Amino acid sequence: MNYLKMLSLLGIGGAHPGGLSLTKKIFESEQIPLNRIILDAGCGTGQTASYLYQLGYPITGLDFDPQMIQHAKKRNQQLNIEIPYLNEDLSHTSLPANTFDLILSESVLNFTSLPDTLSEISRILKQNGLVIAIEMIRKAPLSSDEEDELKAFYGCNGIFSVSEWEKQFTQNGFTIYKVLNEEDLILQDMGEPSTEFSPVEALPDDAFTLLSEHEKISNKYGNKLTFSVFFARKTILK
């Protein structure tokens, strides 16, 4: 079992850095108009999509994991809301071109093939469309063994610095217009848990072992890893 499968089995929502509190802060500070059509790319259990829907945004959720989509649809039923959810690969969707004003990606891109995914995101974004991406960042040097350990545990492609992330966006058709680092974001207590758990009925023993290992990894690399929020605009071709 890998890290992403653990999230799915435990039905963990808000697992991205900063959790739902960070998402709320972003949308409060950016004052994004309510008529903007949003894709929650890698929507997980639908926690963020549900929050934005209840604010009044037209939103669609997409996730590669069918179990996450089941969690999200169950949330729809519980809240009596109607958010469309797609069980698709973000690097190759069935969505029409030029569909969305904004694509939100919360700790998702680094688990995908970035050239394929960013190309697809560009295709389904409208001209001048925006991407808001929350991603894990390397803030101090990692040895080869340390990076291999992190990549093996999280199943990600690499542990990038801010400048390396900016290069990925630029090379794939986006212009970065703002980056917020962890120290730029003072997250106030929202009076509610940021991370949710909604496990499936039968859980393998190693799910809890992996959860414990995640805590150890987080503590071990706390001084070398952080997160940033990237704000990017689809590059207009002249």
Disulfide bonds with the S-S distance in Angstrom:
none
